[in-house]
Amino acid sequence: MRIGELSRRTGVSERMLRYYEQEGLLRPARTTSGYRDYGEGEVQTARRIRLLSASGLKIETIRILLPCMLDEPPRFEPCGAVRAALQQEVDKLDDKLRDLGESRQLVSGYLHSLEPTTSGNRGKAR
């Protein structure tokens, strides 16, 4: 199948499919005239990449996880680097959540400072 059909079947844009090929994640066969010829294996791989990407994983981590991914929803065989890669991603998410919590507290404080105070007009919006 051509790239347009693969895109329709997987919901992945043609541009992203080319990028995945450039990154070595997809390896379509080529016709004698040089056109990409995708098969069912690439359909499955593109869907898995999309699923992993939707989880917020970057291409470097997807490259580690993809060969160990067995099916959908994601189930992994215990490849050596899978646990470490997933733990690293969980740690990054924990850091982001902590940072977001701190940002929320700051913004909430700013909002609270706009509330009218009981002494005079100080703090009232005009």
PyMOL commands that set and color helices and strands:
alter all, ss='L'
color gray80, all
select helices_A, chain A and resi 3-10+14-22+40-54+59-68+82-113
alter helices_A, ss='H'
color red, helices_A
select strands_A, chain A and resi 29-30+36-37+69-71+75-76
alter strands_A, ss='S'
color yellow, strands_A
deselect
rebuild
show_as cartoon
